Structure formats: C-alpha cells, structure tokens
C-alpha cells in the first residue's frame, strides 16, 4: 500500500501539483482529429484542471489555445472559426492559431498594432498522429521531440481512435491496463470470443509476473500455466507516463492511454491499428469495440447515469460473469466504482499487483527527479520506444519469453 502523502503526489495534477507539472512535459492526447473540421466548431478540451479550445483553421492547421478570450473572458468555444482564426462573438476580437490578436473591432484601428504586441492568448504546440491531436502543455519554449508512436507511420485507414471521459483519477485508468490477472476474472465471459491466444488466459487466473525496466518504461510478462509442457505469456509494454501497449489476442494492435482531465476525472484513449490492413466495419463489431463506436468521443457516456453503470443482473443469471455487455465498459465501471481518487493507503496487495506496484514506484521516482532537477524520464533518448506493441505467446515451459518477444518485435 501507499502512504497518504505518496498517493497525493501520484494523483494530484491541478495547479502547482508536482505530478501535473511533470506530466505536462509529455505530449498529451487532447482531441480526436475527426472532431476538428476546417472552419468548423471549436471544441472545448479540459486537461490538468485547465480549460482550452481546439480548432482547425481554414488552411487545415490546428490551433490549441486557452478557452477564455483575453478581452473579458468569454469562451472561445463560442467563437466564429473563419479566415484562419477564431473571432470572439462578444466584441469581435480575432485570434489566430498562434494566439496572436489580429483584429480588435471594438477599439480604434490605430490601437491594433500596439494591442497585438501586448495581448495574446496562450498557444500550445500541437501534432497529429493516430487520428488524435496531441499537445505540449509544458513550460519549455521548445517542445520535446514527438514520440515515435508505432501507429504514427501507418496509413490513416489503418488506425482508429476512441476516447472516454471517466469519473475517476487518471492513475486508476493507467493501473487498470497493467493488471493482467483481472483479464481472467473480470473479462472471463468474453475470452472465448477471442480469435487468438487471449482466450488462453481463462485457464489460469493467477499468473506469475516478470518484468524488465526499459529506456521508455517497464516491460511486464504475465506468465500462465497452459499445460504440462507449455506456458501462456502476455507481454505488456508500459511507456511512461501513461501508455500501455497490450496484447489483444488478434492481429490488430492497441494502445490504451490514461490522461488527467482534472484531479477527479480522466480521459482514456483507445488507439487501434493494423500494420498491414485497413480497419473495416467488421473490426468495429469485434467484442472489444462493439457499441463503442456510436460514441467515439466519450464511450463512457453509454453507462453514465445508469444504476450500477447499467449492470444487467438478468444477464448474470443467464451465465454472464459481470453483467456488462461490453468488455471495455467493464473496466470503466470498475475504475469509477473505486471512487474519484482511490485511497491506496487502505489497499491489501498481493503478488498479482506487482506490475501496479512497480509502475507506482517508477512514477514516484520520476516525479521527484523532475521536481528536484527537471529531469523527464525517457526524453534523454527520444528514439526509445517498445520493440513490440504487446505480445501474447504460447511457449514451451523451457523457452525464454524475452527472446520470443524480441522475435515478435516489429517496431525496433
């Protein structure tokens, strides 16, 4: 278990909180690219307890600004998006993608140049990859190198993104992706539908864990008994500070990212891609994703406001284990049920929690290093990234899973 002080250090991200300052130094997923249409409606985005607005200008460039107009604080989410800028509908102030005030029709024309030099809106660098707009919210004038995401190089038709706003702290979202033992239990009713090796996790609900620290985070192997001669190995790649590449059991790959909206809310990203083939409507009906695509910007809304997150007890009586009609929504319900910020000082941990414990330790050490000397884990080697995007393998008991995982690697 953690002390109360360490739990606060890990979870608090608003204002001057050390973890918030640390996480802002990484490129942060902010909004799905498809939501931003040239000259279309700006989109409100809340991150780290602050409010921003994202928009796509006439020329296709993305702007990411503070939401409040610098004049008198009206929301720029209400602004007109035209001529490569946002025009506040209150007094007509016009602000371009760089945050520069380019028109102030409520003031004499001769004041424009002087006001433009003295007044601006905070602008944040942005990039697009994996169907997502990423932003740098840190303090440095120059952002760090953009990560070498394995999904960044595939054609647009090969990648798809979904997001959910969950009513719990960001760390609960991250920890859920690293806990392999719950796959055999919480998700057991879905494992038989896997076309690949994911179904084999149902045979052993108490895996043993091995791990290796890497230049980008930690590689975890959950090793399960398959039979007298074989073992089933699920390798999850944790990339600091919030990304897990997990094995899906089929040929599609998936990255799950948990980012802070504020202290008590988080946004979870599911970025799915296929290196070799376009994603199709058939893959959208896969048991991982079915029904989620109807709410691609907040699929957690499908459970919001329902008693017990919409759990179906009749379904449970018919043999379904959890009573939720979607695998991913099982995770949403569990994470939110822990409370806005789970009190980790009251936990009773076991051997199945090793991945969670090691990740917490890495995050604690990293945020303290950043507070002391400004160091940001992994950014001294911007080329570092996982050799694979999660691997599930059935091996002989005498095989070396590390060597087998390296053989499966596609992203070195």
C-alpha positions as CSV (number, residue, x, y, z in Angstrom):
1,X,0.0,0.0,0.0
2,X,1.0,3.6,-0.4
3,X,1.2,6.3,2.2
4,X,-1.4,9.1,2.0
5,X,1.3,11.5,1.0
6,X,2.6,9.4,-1.8
7,X,-1.0,8.8,-3.1
8,X,-1.5,12.6,-3.1
9,X,1.8,13.0,-5.0
10,X,0.8,10.5,-7.6
11,X,-2.8,11.6,-8.2
12,X,-3.0,15.4,-7.9
13,X,-2.4,17.2,-11.2
14,X,-4.1,20.6,-10.9
15,X,-2.4,23.9,-10.3
16,X,1.1,23.7,-8.9
17,X,0.9,19.9,-8.1
18,X,4.2,18.3,-8.9
19,X,2.7,15.4,-10.9
20,X,0.7,17.9,-13.0
21,X,3.9,19.8,-13.8
22,X,5.7,16.6,-14.6
23,X,3.0,15.1,-16.9
24,X,2.7,18.4,-18.8
25,X,6.2,17.8,-20.1
26,X,5.0,14.9,-22.3
27,X,3.0,15.2,-25.5
28,X,-0.6,14.8,-24.3
29,X,-3.5,13.4,-26.4
30,X,-6.2,16.0,-26.4
31,X,-9.0,15.5,-29.0
32,X,-9.8,13.2,-31.9
33,X,-8.7,14.7,-35.2
34,X,-12.0,14.0,-36.9
35,X,-13.8,16.4,-34.4
36,X,-11.8,19.3,-35.8
37,X,-13.2,20.5,-39.2
38,X,-11.7,23.4,-41.1
39,X,-13.8,26.5,-40.2
40,X,-16.0,24.2,-38.1
41,X,-17.0,24.5,-34.5
42,X,-14.2,24.8,-31.9
43,X,-14.0,22.0,-29.3
44,X,-13.7,22.5,-25.6
45,X,-10.9,20.5,-24.1
46,X,-10.1,20.2,-20.3
47,X,-6.7,18.9,-19.2
48,X,-5.0,19.1,-15.8
49,X,-7.8,21.2,-14.4
50,X,-7.5,23.9,-17.1
51,X,-9.9,24.8,-20.0
52,X,-8.7,25.0,-23.6
53,X,-10.2,25.2,-27.0
54,X,-9.1,23.3,-30.1
55,X,-10.0,24.3,-33.7
56,X,-8.9,23.6,-37.3
57,X,-8.3,26.7,-39.2
58,X,-9.3,27.4,-42.8
59,X,-5.9,26.1,-44.1
60,X,-6.1,22.9,-42.1
61,X,-3.7,23.9,-39.3
62,X,-4.8,23.1,-35.7
63,X,-4.9,25.8,-33.0
64,X,-4.9,24.9,-29.3
65,X,-5.5,27.9,-27.1
66,X,-6.7,28.9,-23.6
67,X,-10.5,28.9,-23.8
68,X,-11.0,32.4,-22.4
69,X,-10.9,35.4,-24.7
70,X,-8.2,37.8,-23.3
71,X,-10.6,40.7,-23.6
72,X,-13.2,39.8,-20.9
73,X,-13.1,36.1,-20.6
74,X,-15.8,34.9,-22.9
75,X,-15.5,31.3,-24.1
76,X,-13.7,31.0,-27.4
77,X,-15.7,27.7,-27.9
78,X,-18.5,30.0,-28.9
79,X,-16.3,31.9,-31.4
80,X,-16.7,32.0,-35.2
81,X,-14.0,30.0,-36.9
82,X,-13.1,31.8,-40.1
83,X,-10.2,33.2,-42.1
84,X,-7.6,31.1,-40.2
85,X,-8.6,32.5,-36.8
86,X,-11.3,32.5,-34.1
87,X,-13.4,35.6,-33.7
88,X,-15.0,36.1,-30.3
89,X,-18.7,36.7,-30.7
90,X,-18.8,39.1,-27.7
91,X,-16.7,42.0,-29.1
92,X,-15.2,40.5,-32.3
93,X,-11.7,40.1,-31.2
94,X,-9.9,37.8,-33.7
95,X,-7.2,35.4,-32.6
96,X,-5.1,33.2,-34.9
97,X,-3.7,29.7,-34.3
98,X,-0.5,31.2,-32.7
99,X,-2.6,33.1,-30.1
100,X,-1.9,36.4,-31.8
101,X,-4.7,39.0,-31.6
102,X,-5.1,40.1,-35.2
103,X,-8.3,42.2,-35.1
104,X,-10.0,44.3,-32.3
105,X,-13.0,45.9,-34.0
106,X,-14.2,47.3,-30.7
107,X,-11.1,49.5,-30.5
108,X,-9.8,52.3,-32.8
109,X,-7.8,51.0,-35.7
110,X,-4.7,52.8,-34.7
111,X,-4.6,50.8,-31.5
112,X,-4.4,47.4,-33.2
113,X,-0.7,47.1,-33.6
114,X,0.0,48.2,-30.0
115,X,-2.6,45.8,-28.6
116,X,-1.4,42.9,-30.8
117,X,2.1,43.3,-29.4
118,X,0.9,43.4,-25.8
119,X,-2.0,41.0,-25.7
120,X,-2.1,37.4,-26.8
121,X,-3.8,34.1,-25.8
122,X,-1.7,31.2,-24.6
123,X,-0.9,29.0,-27.6
124,X,0.3,25.4,-27.3
125,X,2.2,23.4,-29.9
126,X,0.2,20.5,-31.5
127,X,0.8,17.5,-33.7
128,X,-1.5,14.8,-35.2
129,X,-0.9,11.1,-35.1
130,X,-3.1,8.1,-34.8
131,X,-6.2,10.1,-35.5
132,X,-5.5,12.2,-32.4
133,X,-4.4,15.8,-31.8
134,X,-1.5,15.9,-29.3
135,X,-0.4,19.0,-27.4
136,X,2.6,20.1,-25.4
137,X,1.5,22.0,-22.3
138,X,4.9,22.2,-20.6
139,X,6.9,25.2,-19.6
140,X,9.7,25.0,-22.2
141,X,9.7,27.2,-25.3
142,X,10.6,24.2,-27.5
143,X,8.6,21.0,-27.0
144,X,10.4,17.7,-26.7
145,X,10.8,15.5,-29.7
146,X,7.5,14.0,-30.8
147,X,7.4,10.3,-29.7
148,X,7.9,7.6,-32.3
149,X,4.5,6.0,-31.8
150,X,4.2,2.7,-33.7
151,X,0.8,3.8,-35.1
152,X,2.1,7.1,-36.4
153,X,3.5,5.7,-39.6
154,X,0.5,3.6,-40.8
155,X,-2.0,4.9,-43.4
156,X,-5.0,6.8,-42.0
157,X,-7.3,3.9,-43.0
158,X,-5.3,1.5,-40.8
159,X,-5.8,3.4,-37.5
160,X,-8.8,4.4,-35.4
161,X,-9.1,6.2,-32.1
162,X,-11.8,6.2,-29.4
163,X,-12.0,8.2,-26.1
164,X,-13.9,8.1,-22.9
165,X,-14.3,10.6,-20.0
166,X,-14.2,8.6,-16.8
167,X,-15.2,9.9,-13.4
168,X,-12.0,8.9,-11.6
169,X,-8.4,9.9,-11.3
170,X,-6.0,9.3,-14.2
171,X,-3.9,6.7,-12.3
172,X,-6.9,4.4,-11.9
173,X,-7.2,4.3,-15.6
174,X,-3.5,3.5,-16.1
175,X,-3.3,0.9,-13.4
176,X,-6.2,-1.0,-14.9
177,X,-4.3,-1.5,-18.2
178,X,-1.3,-3.1,-16.4
179,X,-3.2,-5.6,-14.2
180,X,-3.2,-8.8,-16.3
181,X,-4.7,-11.0,-13.6
182,X,-8.1,-9.3,-13.9
183,X,-8.4,-10.3,-17.5
184,X,-9.0,-13.9,-16.5
185,X,-11.7,-12.9,-14.0
186,X,-13.5,-9.6,-14.8
187,X,-13.4,-10.3,-18.6
188,X,-13.9,-14.1,-18.5
189,X,-17.2,-14.0,-20.4
190,X,-15.5,-12.5,-23.4
191,X,-12.4,-14.6,-23.6
192,X,-14.0,-17.4,-25.6
193,X,-14.8,-15.0,-28.4
194,X,-11.1,-14.2,-29.0
195,X,-9.8,-15.5,-32.3
196,X,-6.3,-15.6,-31.0
197,X,-4.4,-16.5,-27.8
198,X,-6.3,-14.2,-25.5
199,X,-8.7,-16.9,-24.7
200,X,-6.0,-18.9,-23.1
201,X,-5.8,-16.5,-20.2
202,X,-9.0,-18.0,-18.9
203,X,-7.2,-21.2,-17.9
204,X,-5.1,-19.6,-15.2
205,X,-6.3,-16.6,-13.1
206,X,-3.1,-16.3,-11.0
207,X,-0.2,-15.6,-13.4
208,X,3.3,-15.0,-12.1
209,X,5.0,-11.8,-13.2
210,X,8.4,-11.0,-14.6
211,X,9.5,-7.5,-15.7
212,X,12.3,-5.6,-17.2
213,X,13.0,-1.9,-16.8
214,X,13.5,-0.2,-20.2
215,X,14.5,3.2,-21.5
216,X,10.8,4.0,-22.0
217,X,9.2,2.4,-19.0
218,X,8.7,-1.2,-18.0
219,X,8.0,-4.4,-19.9
220,X,5.8,-6.8,-18.0
221,X,5.2,-10.5,-18.7
222,X,2.2,-12.3,-17.1
223,X,3.1,-16.0,-17.3
224,X,0.2,-18.5,-17.1
225,X,0.2,-22.3,-17.0
226,X,-1.1,-23.7,-20.3
227,X,-0.5,-27.4,-19.8
228,X,2.3,-29.7,-18.5
229,X,4.7,-28.6,-21.2
230,X,3.6,-25.1,-22.2
231,X,3.0,-21.7,-20.8
232,X,1.0,-18.7,-22.0
233,X,2.8,-15.3,-21.9
234,X,1.2,-11.9,-22.2
235,X,3.7,-9.1,-22.6
236,X,2.5,-5.6,-21.9
237,X,4.7,-2.6,-22.7
238,X,4.3,0.4,-20.3
239,X,5.6,3.6,-21.8
240,X,5.9,6.5,-19.4
241,X,4.0,8.2,-18.2
242,X,0.5,6.8,-19.1
243,X,0.6,4.4,-22.1
244,X,0.1,0.7,-22.2
245,X,0.5,-1.4,-25.3
246,X,-1.4,-4.6,-24.5
247,X,-1.9,-7.8,-26.5
248,X,-5.4,-8.1,-27.9
249,X,-5.4,-11.7,-29.0
250,X,-5.8,-10.9,-32.7
251,X,-3.8,-9.1,-35.4
252,X,-4.9,-5.6,-34.5
253,X,-2.8,-3.7,-32.1
254,X,-4.0,-1.4,-29.3
255,X,-2.6,1.4,-27.2
256,X,-4.5,2.5,-24.1
257,X,-3.7,5.9,-22.6
258,X,-5.0,7.4,-19.4
259,X,-4.6,11.2,-19.1
260,X,-5.9,13.7,-16.5
261,X,-8.9,15.9,-17.1
262,X,-8.5,17.1,-13.5
263,X,-7.9,15.5,-10.2
264,X,-11.1,13.5,-10.2
265,X,-11.7,12.9,-13.9
266,X,-9.7,11.3,-16.7
267,X,-9.8,10.7,-20.4
268,X,-9.0,7.2,-21.6
269,X,-7.8,6.7,-25.2
270,X,-8.0,3.5,-27.2
271,X,-5.9,3.8,-30.3
272,X,-6.3,0.7,-32.5
273,X,-4.3,0.0,-35.6
274,X,-3.2,-2.7,-38.1
275,X,0.2,-2.5,-39.7
276,X,-0.9,-4.5,-42.8
277,X,-4.6,-3.9,-43.4
278,X,-7.2,-1.2,-43.3
279,X,-9.6,-1.3,-40.4
280,X,-13.1,-2.2,-41.5
281,X,-16.7,-2.1,-40.2
282,X,-16.3,-5.8,-39.4
283,X,-13.4,-5.0,-37.0
284,X,-15.6,-2.3,-35.3
285,X,-18.0,-5.1,-34.3
286,X,-15.2,-7.0,-32.6
287,X,-16.1,-7.8,-29.0
288,X,-13.5,-5.3,-27.7
289,X,-15.2,-2.4,-29.5
290,X,-18.8,-3.2,-30.4
291,X,-21.2,-0.4,-29.5
292,X,-18.4,1.9,-28.5
293,X,-18.1,3.5,-32.0
294,X,-21.5,5.1,-31.6
295,X,-19.9,7.5,-29.0
296,X,-16.3,7.7,-30.2
297,X,-15.5,10.9,-28.2
298,X,-16.9,9.6,-24.9
299,X,-18.0,6.0,-24.9
300,X,-18.2,6.0,-21.1
301,X,-21.3,8.1,-21.5
302,X,-23.0,4.8,-22.5
303,X,-23.0,3.8,-18.8
304,X,-23.4,7.3,-17.3
305,X,-26.5,7.9,-15.2
306,X,-27.5,4.3,-15.1
307,X,-27.9,2.4,-11.8
308,X,-24.6,0.5,-11.2
309,X,-23.3,1.6,-14.6
310,X,-26.0,-0.4,-16.4
311,X,-25.1,-3.8,-14.9
312,X,-27.6,-6.4,-16.1
313,X,-28.4,-8.9,-13.3
314,X,-30.6,-10.9,-15.6
315,X,-27.6,-11.3,-17.9
316,X,-25.6,-12.6,-14.9
317,X,-28.4,-15.1,-14.1
318,X,-28.0,-16.4,-17.6
319,X,-24.3,-17.1,-17.1
320,X,-22.5,-13.9,-17.9
321,X,-20.0,-13.2,-15.2
322,X,-20.0,-9.4,-14.9
323,X,-23.4,-8.4,-16.3
324,X,-21.9,-5.8,-18.7
325,X,-22.5,-6.1,-22.4
326,X,-19.1,-4.7,-23.4
327,X,-15.6,-5.7,-22.3
328,X,-14.2,-2.2,-22.1
329,X,-17.2,-0.9,-20.2
330,X,-16.5,-3.5,-17.5
331,X,-13.2,-1.6,-16.9
332,X,-14.9,1.8,-16.9
333,X,-17.4,0.6,-14.2
334,X,-14.7,-1.0,-12.0
335,X,-12.4,2.1,-12.2
336,X,-15.2,4.5,-11.4
337,X,-16.6,2.3,-8.6
338,X,-13.2,2.7,-6.8
339,X,-14.1,6.3,-6.2
340,X,-12.9,9.6,-7.6
341,X,-9.4,9.0,-6.1
342,X,-8.9,5.6,-4.6
343,X,-7.4,5.6,-1.1
344,X,-4.4,3.4,-1.8
345,X,-3.3,3.6,1.9
346,X,-6.1,1.1,2.6
347,X,-5.2,-1.5,0.0
348,X,-4.2,-5.1,0.7
349,X,-1.9,-6.0,-2.2
350,X,-0.8,-9.4,-3.4
351,X,1.6,-10.9,-5.9
352,X,-0.8,-10.2,-8.7
353,X,-0.3,-6.5,-8.1
354,X,3.4,-6.4,-8.9
355,X,3.0,-4.5,-12.2
356,X,0.9,-1.9,-10.4
357,X,3.4,-1.5,-7.6
358,X,6.4,-1.2,-9.9
359,X,4.7,1.4,-12.0
360,X,3.8,3.5,-9.0
361,X,7.4,3.3,-7.8
362,X,8.7,4.4,-11.3
363,X,6.2,7.3,-11.3
364,X,7.1,8.4,-7.8
365,X,10.8,8.3,-8.5
366,X,10.3,10.2,-11.8
367,X,8.1,13.0,-10.4
368,X,10.6,13.5,-7.6
369,X,13.5,13.7,-10.0
370,X,11.6,16.2,-12.1
371,X,10.8,18.3,-9.1
372,X,14.5,18.3,-8.0
373,X,16.4,18.7,-11.2
374,X,13.9,19.0,-14.1
375,X,14.6,15.5,-15.5
376,X,11.8,13.9,-17.6
377,X,12.0,10.1,-17.8
378,X,12.7,8.8,-21.3
379,X,13.3,12.2,-23.0
380,X,17.1,11.8,-23.0
381,X,16.5,9.1,-25.6
382,X,13.7,10.4,-27.9
383,X,14.2,7.4,-30.2
384,X,13.3,4.9,-27.4
385,X,10.1,3.0,-27.9
386,X,8.8,-0.5,-27.4
387,X,10.1,-3.3,-29.7
388,X,6.6,-4.6,-29.8
389,X,3.1,-3.4,-29.2
390,X,2.1,-6.1,-26.8
391,X,2.6,-9.8,-27.5
392,X,0.7,-12.9,-26.5
393,X,2.5,-16.2,-27.0
394,X,2.2,-19.8,-26.1
395,X,5.6,-21.2,-25.5
396,X,7.3,-24.3,-24.2
397,X,7.9,-24.2,-20.4
398,X,11.7,-24.1,-21.1
399,X,11.5,-21.3,-23.6
400,X,12.8,-17.8,-22.9
401,X,9.9,-15.4,-23.3
402,X,12.3,-12.4,-23.7
403,X,13.9,-13.9,-26.7
404,X,10.5,-15.0,-28.2
405,X,9.1,-11.4,-27.6
406,X,12.1,-10.0,-29.4
407,X,11.4,-12.3,-32.3
408,X,7.9,-10.9,-32.4
409,X,9.1,-7.3,-32.3
410,X,8.0,-5.1,-35.2
411,X,8.9,-1.6,-34.1
412,X,12.6,-1.6,-33.3
